[in-house]
Amino acid sequence: MNRRDFLQFLGVSGVLATLPGCSTTSPFSSSSKLPGLAPSLEDKLLTAEGLNYKILIRYGDAINKTEKFGFNNDFIAFHPLKDDHGILWVNHEYVSPTFDARTKANIDREKTEVGGSLLEVKKVNGQWSVVNNSPYNRRLDANTKIPFAAGAKVKGATVATGTMGNCAGGKTPWGTFLTCEENYDMFWGERYRDGKTTESWLGWEKFYPMPPEHYGWVVEIEPLTGKAKKHTSMGRFAHECAAVTKAKNGKIVAYTGDDHADEHFYKFISDSDNSLDKGKLYVASLEKGQWLSLDIDDQPILKKTFKNQTEVLIYARDAAKLVGATPLDRPEDIEFDPLTGDVLVALTNNKKRNNFYGSVLKIMEDNNDPGSLTFKHDIFLGGGSKHGFACPDNMVFDPKGNLWFTTDMSGDVIDKGPYKGYGNNGLFVFLRSGPHQGKVIRVASAPIDAEFTGPCFSPDYKTLFLSVQHPGEYSESAQKLTSHWPDGGMPKPAVVMLEGELLDKIVNGNL
């Protein structure tokens, strides 16, 4: 890789604008033979010809006799029970208190609207639906008691209260769900290594002074019971996701990114072939092509700076910088390329370094072994006018290796400045074979202020479950709503199901 390409990943100002596919202008190429949507600013969920959607569940829908589906649904994962039957996990990332006073009563309600939902789903007569009042239907929220894994103690406690900021996640080979606590500081504020603190956006800590150190972890959840634990082993930061695979020696490997500008990309190698409880955390140096250990016994600078390994993990961001990790442009979702085994990382953007459009980074582990401590890297896909998308976020592969991905342009910048002409956020497919190989098509367009998140295929690849998050988030008031999706009144987040001939053609390689 030449220096110009490499500097893209360091976020150096102006570099992205010079790369192919990353132009800062906004003309869009199109082909009449290629299916897909043009950019749209409509307050509708639009789908390309041959694709349709139905709502599975929306904010406020009852999931059992006492609990309701939470707010701002995000990551989705499917645990099969048998044919056409399974359990969905759905994250509820955060609340949008646009019109709510910061009272204890409102915060008490908000605490029940974050975390995640477990839902039994079944396909009957060709249609997926939630099984009403299933014993598997349950919520985890900001009140749920969750122990730290392996008896770890954080700020004097072995149990944390609640999970929130749940952005993306992953699945383990043994069938559990992983949900990742990202922007925990918006709920509780932050306490830094030097003792300084910041207040939160939501003000929860004013009524419930929880230790911020209890949040920012990867949480593992049993699909059938809802039993959960927080893994300190993978460090504490704004985890976007946790993508799990196995090294050639059978040990479990998990990749995770810190979704802030100029933060880092991590890899955890477990001591076990069936557990994430204990192991060693590493952070990527792209300059060296190396995974740098964050073990206090491996790094003199860490031993000099921190009291113990627990402190290293609590302040993993500081530790990563001390050992020389590469700053990246908001590393978000991570997926494994089924055609090559490469690790793909969505780098959403870094506006302060003039990277407005983002890219997808490709990590090629030496010997194609996730357990390797050396790697090469390259550009997999660049955002910008060539491909007609900006700010890649969540990703999923189909069996033919086509990459389905969502975009994450903030609602307050859509169709403004560098994003002029890109329309609302969308769902895109990067085609890997056939006459349209190398092309990117927009197959769905989100309502106003919304983004799509958590794309997840059903086991038969006939259905793509997809979250529609925060429609109408930038409304000035209840009288001046920017969106009325999906029901025509107050906007509500919802999980939808995409199906149709176009989906079938793409996943079967017949487009």
C-alpha positions in Angstrom: 0.0 0.0 0.0 1.4 3.4 -0.9 1.6 6.3 1.6 -1.4 8.1 0.2 -3.7 5.1 0.7 -2.3 4.4 4.1 -2.8 8.0 5.3 -6.5 7.6 4.6 -6.8 5.4 7.6 -4.8 7.8 9.8 -7.4 10.4 9.0 -5.0 12.9 7.6 -6.8 16.0 6.3 -7.5 16.2 2.6 -6.2 12.7 1.7 -9.6 11.1 1.3 -10.6 13.6 -1.3 -7.8 12.4 -3.6 -8.7 8.8 -3.5 -10.7 7.0 -6.2 -14.3 6.6 -5.1 -13.9 9.3 -2.4 -14.5 12.5 -4.3 -15.8 15.5 -2.3 -18.1 16.4 -5.2 -21.6 15.0 -5.4 -22.5 13.9 -9.0 -23.8 10.4 -9.0 -23.3 7.9 -11.8 -26.2 5.6 -12.7 -27.0 2.7 -14.9 -30.4 2.0 -16.4 -29.7 -1.7 -16.3 -28.8 -1.8 -12.7 -31.7 -2.0 -10.1 -31.7 0.3 -7.2 -33.0 3.6 -5.9 -31.9 7.2 -6.5 -31.2 9.3 -3.4 -34.4 10.4 -1.7 -35.4 13.0 0.9 -38.9 11.6 1.4 -40.3 10.7 4.8 -40.9 7.1 3.7 -39.2 3.8 3.8 -38.6 3.3 0.1 -37.5 0.0 -1.4 -36.1 -0.8 -4.8 -38.3 -2.6 -7.4 -38.6 -6.2 -6.4 -38.2 -5.5 -2.7 -40.9 -4.9 -0.1 -41.1 -4.5 3.6 -43.4 -5.2 6.6 -43.1 -4.1 10.2 -42.2 -6.9 12.7 -42.4 -4.8 15.8 -42.3 -1.1 16.8 -41.5 1.0 19.9 -44.0 0.5 22.6 -45.5 -2.8 21.4 -46.2 -5.3 24.1 -43.8 -8.3 24.2 -45.4 -10.0 27.3 -47.9 -9.0 29.9 -45.6 -6.5 31.7 -42.9 -5.4 29.2 -42.8 -3.4 26.0 -40.4 -3.2 23.1 -37.8 -0.6 23.8 -36.7 2.6 22.0 -34.2 3.1 19.2 -33.8 -0.5 18.1 -30.3 -1.2 16.7 -28.3 -4.5 16.3 -30.3 -7.6 15.5 -29.2 -11.2 15.9 -31.0 -14.5 15.2 -30.8 -17.7 17.3 -32.4 -20.6 15.5 -34.6 -23.0 17.5 -35.7 -25.1 14.5 -37.0 -24.6 11.0 -38.7 -21.2 10.7 -38.5 -20.6 14.4 -36.0 -18.7 16.5 -35.2 -16.0 19.0 -34.2 -12.5 18.0 -32.1 -10.2 20.1 -32.6 -6.5 19.4 -30.5 -3.7 21.0 -32.2 -0.5 22.2 -29.3 2.0 22.0 -30.5 5.2 23.6 -33.5 7.5 24.2 -34.2 10.8 22.5 -35.7 13.1 25.2 -36.5 15.9 22.7 -39.6 17.1 24.5 -39.1 15.6 28.0 -38.0 17.4 31.1 -35.1 15.9 33.0 -37.3 14.7 35.9 -36.8 11.5 37.9 -40.1 10.2 36.6 -39.0 10.6 33.0 -35.6 9.1 33.7 -37.2 6.1 35.4 -39.2 5.5 32.2 -36.2 6.0 30.0 -34.3 3.3 32.0 -36.9 0.7 30.9 -36.5 1.7 27.2 -32.8 1.0 26.7 -30.8 -2.3 26.8 -32.3 -5.0 24.6 -35.2 -7.3 23.8 -35.4 -11.1 23.4 -38.2 -12.1 21.1 -39.5 -15.5 20.0 -40.3 -15.3 16.3 -41.9 -17.8 14.1 -42.6 -18.1 10.4 -46.2 -19.1 9.6 -47.6 -19.2 6.1 -44.5 -17.5 4.8 -44.6 -14.6 7.3 -42.4 -13.9 10.3 -44.1 -12.6 13.4 -43.4 -12.2 17.1 -44.9 -15.0 19.3 -47.1 -13.1 21.7 -46.5 -13.7 25.4 -43.8 -16.3 24.7 -41.8 -17.3 27.8 -38.7 -16.4 25.9 -39.9 -12.8 25.4 -38.1 -10.6 27.9 -36.3 -7.3 28.4 -32.9 -6.4 29.7 -32.7 -2.7 30.6 -30.9 -0.1 32.8 -32.3 -1.8 35.9 -31.1 -5.4 35.2 -28.4 -6.7 37.5 -25.5 -8.0 35.5 -22.4 -9.6 37.0 -18.9 -9.1 35.7 -17.6 -12.2 34.1 -15.0 -14.5 35.9 -15.7 -12.8 39.2 -14.0 -9.5 38.1 -14.4 -6.6 40.4 -14.9 -3.1 39.1 -14.9 -0.1 41.4 -15.4 -2.5 44.3 -18.4 -4.3 42.8 -18.8 -7.6 41.1 -22.3 -6.7 39.7 -23.3 -3.8 37.6 -26.8 -2.3 37.4 -28.1 -2.2 33.8 -26.9 -2.1 30.3 -27.4 0.8 27.9 -25.8 2.5 24.9 -26.2 -0.9 23.2 -25.1 -0.3 19.6 -24.1 -3.3 17.6 -22.9 -6.7 18.8 -22.2 -10.2 17.6 -22.7 -13.9 18.2 -20.5 -16.6 19.7 -19.8 -20.1 18.2 -21.7 -21.5 21.2 -24.9 -19.5 20.4 -24.9 -16.6 22.8 -25.5 -13.0 21.8 -23.0 -10.2 22.4 -24.3 -6.7 22.9 -21.9 -3.7 23.0 -22.2 -0.7 25.3 -21.1 2.3 23.2 -21.9 5.8 24.3 -22.4 5.0 28.0 -21.2 8.5 28.9 -24.4 10.0 27.5 -26.2 8.4 30.5 -23.7 8.6 33.3 -21.0 11.0 32.3 -17.4 9.9 32.5 -14.6 9.7 35.0 -11.1 9.9 33.7 -7.9 8.3 34.9 -6.8 11.7 36.4 -10.0 11.9 38.4 -11.7 14.6 36.3 -15.3 14.0 35.4 -17.8 15.2 32.8 -21.6 15.4 33.1 -23.9 13.3 30.9 -26.2 14.5 28.2 -29.2 12.7 29.7 -28.5 13.6 33.3 -29.2 10.1 34.8 -26.3 10.4 37.2 -28.1 13.3 39.0 -30.7 10.8 40.3 -28.8 7.6 40.1 -25.0 8.2 40.7 -23.7 4.9 39.1 -20.0 4.4 38.5 -19.3 5.2 34.8 -16.7 2.4 35.0 -19.5 -0.1 35.2 -20.4 0.6 31.5 -18.6 0.5 28.2 -18.2 -3.3 28.2 -19.2 -6.2 25.9 -22.2 -8.0 27.4 -22.9 -11.7 26.7 -26.5 -13.0 26.8 -28.0 -16.4 26.9 -30.9 -16.5 24.3 -33.1 -18.9 26.2 -32.8 -17.5 29.7 -31.7 -13.9 29.3 -28.8 -14.6 31.7 -26.1 -12.0 31.1 -22.5 -11.1 32.1 -20.2 -8.2 31.3 -16.8 -9.1 29.9 -14.0 -6.9 31.3 -11.5 -8.9 29.2 -12.2 -7.0 26.0 -11.6 -3.6 27.5 -13.8 -0.5 28.2 -14.5 2.0 25.5 -17.3 2.9 23.1 -17.7 -0.6 21.7 -19.6 -0.7 18.4 -19.6 -4.4 17.9 -17.8 -7.7 18.7 -17.2 -10.0 15.8 -16.2 -13.5 16.9 -14.3 -16.3 15.1 -11.7 -18.9 15.9 -7.9 -19.0 15.5 -6.3 -21.9 13.7 -5.4 -23.4 17.1 -9.1 -23.3 18.1 -8.9 -20.3 20.5 -11.7 -17.8 20.4 -10.9 -14.4 18.8 -13.1 -11.3 19.0 -12.6 -8.1 17.1 -14.1 -4.8 18.3 -13.8 -1.1 17.4 -14.0 2.1 19.5 -16.6 4.3 17.6 -15.1 7.7 18.2 -12.9 9.8 15.9 -9.2 8.9 16.3 -9.9 5.9 18.4 -8.7 2.4 17.8 -9.3 -1.2 16.6 -8.9 -4.1 19.0 -8.5 -7.8 19.0 -9.1 -10.2 21.9 -7.6 -13.7 21.9 -9.2 -15.9 24.5 -7.4 -18.5 26.6 -10.2 -20.9 25.8 -12.0 -22.4 22.8 -15.4 -21.8 24.3 -15.3 -18.7 26.5 -14.6 -15.0 26.4 -14.0 -14.7 30.2 -10.2 -14.6 30.1 -7.5 -13.9 27.5 -5.3 -11.1 26.1 -6.4 -7.8 24.5 -4.5 -6.3 21.6 -4.7 -3.1 19.6 -3.8 -2.5 16.0 -0.9 -0.6 14.7 -1.4 -0.2 11.0 2.0 1.5 10.5 3.7 -1.7 11.9 1.1 -4.2 10.7 1.1 -5.6 14.3 -1.2 -6.3 17.1 0.2 -4.6 20.2 -0.4 -6.3 23.5 -2.3 -4.4 26.2 -1.1 -6.8 28.9 0.6 -5.0 31.8 3.2 -7.7 32.0 4.1 -7.3 28.3 4.5 -3.5 28.2 6.8 -1.6 30.6 5.0 1.6 29.8 1.7 0.1 31.1 3.3 -1.3 34.2 4.8 2.2 34.9 1.4 3.9 34.3 -1.3 1.6 35.7 -1.7 -0.2 39.1 -3.0 -3.5 37.7 -4.5 -5.1 34.6 -8.0 -4.2 35.6 -7.1 -0.5 35.5 -5.5 -1.1 32.1 -8.8 -2.5 30.8 -10.9 0.2 32.4 -8.8 2.8 30.7 -8.1 0.9 27.5 -8.2 4.0 25.4 -5.3 5.5 27.4 -3.4 2.2 27.3 -3.8 1.9 23.5 -2.3 5.4 23.0 0.6 4.7 25.3 1.6 1.6 23.3 1.3 3.3 19.9 -2.1 2.2 18.4 -3.2 3.8 15.1 -6.0 6.4 15.4 -8.8 5.6 13.0 -11.9 7.2 11.6 -14.6 5.9 13.8 -14.2 2.1 13.5 -17.8 0.7 13.7 -19.1 -2.6 12.5 -16.8 -5.6 11.7 -17.6 -8.6 9.5 -15.6 -11.5 8.1 -15.5 -11.8 4.3 -16.8 -15.3 3.4 -14.9 -15.2 0.1 -11.4 -14.4 1.5 -11.5 -14.7 5.3 -10.4 -11.0 5.6 -11.7 -8.8 8.4 -13.7 -5.8 7.2 -14.0 -2.7 9.4 -16.5 0.1 8.6 -14.7 3.5 9.2 -17.7 5.8 9.2 -16.1 9.2 9.0 -13.8 11.7 10.8 -15.1 15.2 10.1 -12.5 17.0 12.0 -9.9 15.5 9.6 -12.1 16.2 6.5 -13.0 12.6 6.0 -16.7 13.1 5.4 -17.5 9.9 3.5 -15.8 7.1 5.3 -14.5 3.8 3.9 -14.3 0.0 4.7 -10.9 -1.1 5.9 -9.7 -4.6 5.0 -7.4 -6.5 7.5 -5.6 -9.5 6.1 -4.2 -11.6 9.0 -0.9 -13.3 8.2 -1.5 -16.9 7.2 -5.2 -16.1 7.2 -5.1 -16.9 10.9 -7.2 -14.7 13.3 -4.7 -15.7 16.0 -1.8 -14.1 14.1 -0.1 -11.0 15.7 0.8 -9.5 12.3 -1.3 -8.4 9.3 -1.6 -6.4 6.2 -4.3 -3.9 5.3 -5.9 -2.3 2.3 -8.9 -0.3 1.2 -11.9 -2.6 0.5 -14.5 0.1 -0.4 -14.5 3.9 -0.4 -17.4 6.2 0.3 -18.1 9.2 -2.0 -19.7 10.0 -5.3 -18.3 7.1 -7.3 -20.4 4.6 -5.3 -23.1 7.1 -4.2 -22.9 6.5 -0.4 -21.4 8.2 2.6 -20.6 7.0 6.2 -20.8 3.2 6.1 -21.9 1.7 9.4 -23.5 -1.7 9.9 -22.7 -4.6 7.5 -23.7 -8.2 6.7 -22.6 -10.6 4.0 -24.9 -12.9 2.1 -23.8 -16.4 0.9 -22.4 -15.1 -2.4 -20.2 -12.6 -0.6 -22.2 -9.5 -1.5 -21.8 -6.9 1.2 -25.1 -5.4 2.5 -24.4 -2.2 4.5 -26.2 0.8 6.0 -25.1 4.4 6.3 -24.9 6.7 9.2 -25.1 10.4 8.2 -26.3 12.4 11.1 -29.8 13.8 10.6 -28.7 17.4 11.1 -26.3 17.2 8.1 -28.4 15.3 5.6 -28.4 17.0 2.2 -26.2 19.7 3.5 -22.6 20.7 2.8 -20.5 17.6 1.7 -23.6 15.4 2.0 -25.6 17.4 -0.6 -27.2 15.1 -3.1 -26.7 11.9 -1.0 -30.3 11.8 0.2 -31.4 10.1 3.4 -29.5 7.3 4.9 -29.9 4.0 3.1 -29.3 0.3 2.7 -26.8 -0.6 0.0 -25.3 -3.7 -1.5 -21.8 -4.0 -2.9 -22.0 -6.7 -5.6 -19.1 -9.2 -5.8 -19.9 -11.2 -8.9 -21.9 -11.3 -12.2 -22.2 -8.5 -14.8 -22.6 -5.9 -12.1 -19.5 -6.9 -10.1 -18.0 -4.0 -8.2 -21.1 -1.9 -8.4 -22.9 -0.5 -5.3 -26.7 -0.2 -5.4 -29.1 1.5 -3.0 -31.9 -1.0 -2.2 -33.7 1.0 0.5 -34.0 4.6 1.7 -34.8 5.5 5.3 -37.4 8.0 6.5 -36.4 11.6 7.5 -33.7 11.8 10.3 -33.6 8.0 10.5 -30.8 5.4 9.8 -31.0 1.7 9.1 -29.1 -0.5 11.6 -28.6 -4.1 12.5 -29.1 -5.9 9.1 -29.6 -9.6 9.9 -30.6 -12.4 7.5 -33.0 -15.2 8.5 -31.4 -18.6 8.3 -32.8 -19.2 4.8 -31.7 -15.8 3.5 -35.3 -15.1 2.4 -35.7 -12.3 4.9 -33.5 -9.4 6.0 -34.4 -8.1 9.4 -33.5 -4.4 9.7 -33.9 -1.7 12.3 -35.2 1.7 11.5 -33.7 3.9 14.2 -34.6 7.5 15.4 -37.0 8.7 12.6 -37.9 12.4 13.3 -35.1 12.8 15.8 -34.4 16.4 14.9 -38.0 17.6 15.3 -38.3 21.0 16.9 -41.4 20.1 18.9 -44.3 17.7 18.9 -46.2 20.2 16.8 -43.3 20.5 14.2 -42.3 16.9 13.6 -39.9 16.2 10.8 -41.1 12.6 10.4 -44.4 10.7 10.9 -43.1 7.3 10.0 -44.4 4.6 10.3 -48.0 5.2 11.3 -48.6 8.8 10.4 -48.5 10.3 13.9 -45.5 10.5 16.3 -42.5 8.8 14.7 -41.4 5.5 16.2 -38.4 3.3 15.7 -39.3 -0.2 14.4 -37.9 -3.5 13.1 -38.9 -4.3 9.6 -38.5 -7.3 7.3 -37.3 -6.9 3.8 -38.3 -9.6 1.3 -38.9 -10.1 -2.4 -37.6 -11.1 -5.8 -34.7 -8.6 -5.8 -33.3 -10.0 -2.5 -33.6 -13.5 -3.8 -31.8 -12.7 -7.0 -28.9 -11.0 -5.1 -28.4 -13.6 -2.5 -28.5 -16.4 -5.1 -26.1 -14.7 -7.5 -28.7 -14.3 -10.2 -28.8 -10.5 -10.6 
